[in-house]
């Protein structure tokens, strides 16, 4: 990993909340991502599609801001860029009901879940998903009241200004309020935590020298340049 791990300072001080530095990702929560897994979802080690949220953490060393360069390790030809809508938690959330879920959401931001391509979602090696800078966030926290319908947002991913993927939050297997209820049934989310709702699949792949840009309706755009680690 490149130098500077753990030095990231989260700059999102705008109302309503400062980020905590804890980002939870959700695997296989977009219908296209589960479809991309195909029949493998019914074979070992999975045996069946998930019947509960599949979560993972993007640790603090992975966090970055818009326009931060993401480094591609030696020997890796390309990376995957998963575009997600992120919920910023505004109140301590434990055993939240679907009907009250939005009371616990302070706002939204764009989450780019960058990873080294891998086919095994069953306890994948941390080196695939938790490298320095592999979770750009931004461009800012958008207050909850500014987004009329978070369940119908268009998410676009561009590579060098060419549109590579269009997805929608309407295609989540667990919409935001249900996911928040299901997650807080077994764990507590703290103010400033981010819950990424899940990326569409298959994720676009990017090579050194390319720039990805993720746009979500009403949230602006997140720009991510990629370069070789040795550059």
Secondary structure, 3 states (H helix, E strand, C coil): CCCCCCCCCCCCCCCCCCCCCCEEEEECCEHHHHHHHHHHHHCCCCCCCCCCCEEEEECHHHEEECCCCEEECCCCCCEEEEEEEEEEECCCECCCCHHHHHHHEEEEEEEEEEEECCCCCCCCCHHHHCCCCCEEEEEEEEEHHHCCCHHHCEEEEEECCEEEEEEEHHHECCCHHHHHHHHCCCCCECCCCEEECCCCCCCEEECCCCEEEEEECCCEEEEEEEEECCC
